[in-house]
Amino acid sequence: MTEMIIAADEKPHFWDEASAQLMRRDRILRKLIPLHGSEALSASATPFMTLARAIIGQQVTIASAESLWQRFTDKCGRKPTPGSVLKVSGDELRAAGLSKRKTEYVLDLAVHFAEKKVRPATWASMDDEAVVADLCAIRGIGRWTAEMFLIFSLRRPDVLPLDDASLLKAISLHYFSGEPVSRFEAREVAQAWAPWRTVATWYLWRSLDVLAHQN
């Protein structure tokens, strides 16, 4: 998540209002948000890159995801396109560290974009659940990946990715003294954040980065 940071003058139009409201409503966010006052959610790369990166980062640590992405871009170019990915063989992608399944998913994603089986230009005008449904029709993309796309590509303000392990970890640490939390408990905590749950999630992700640097 740390690479998804941007200067304050390029932040989403809703960011300042959302941050102010969250600080008024939530005692934890009241302490966390001022630690990142000059930062905000960035505009991400192309839809294809965002989805490819999310697929590659599935079910691995942030550090492992960064390493895999670096090796992937070494093979496919610093800003990979569907065409550049399809020029690389599955064997080469597996040699770069991708699992057999992730290799299949990334290549299938490239085919979807190259053959215009998806229409990314329409996603901006669709509601969140319609975009999720559209994306989940692509092999290898589940709800978590679709929600990462909503957050980092479309910058939707009210996404709560309950399948995200880092979010659940942050809620556990800050709201439950480190005790494990269920999706139900996380959803209960997040009720106070609507309609800015993306913003709250982002600040909680950033809080883990701060803790990691302190240890």
Secondary structure, 3 states (H helix, E strand, C coil): CCCCEEEHHHCCCCHHHHHHHHHHHCHHHHHHHHHHCCEEECCCCCHHHHHHHHHHCCCCCHHHHHHHHHHHHHHHCCCCCHHHHHCCCHHHHHHCCCCHHHHHHHHHHHHHHHCCCCCHHHHCCCCHHHHHHHHHCCCCCCHHHHHHHHHHCCCCCCCCCCCCHHHHHHHHHHHCCCCCCCHHHHHHHHHHHCCCHHHHHHHHHHHHHHHHHHC
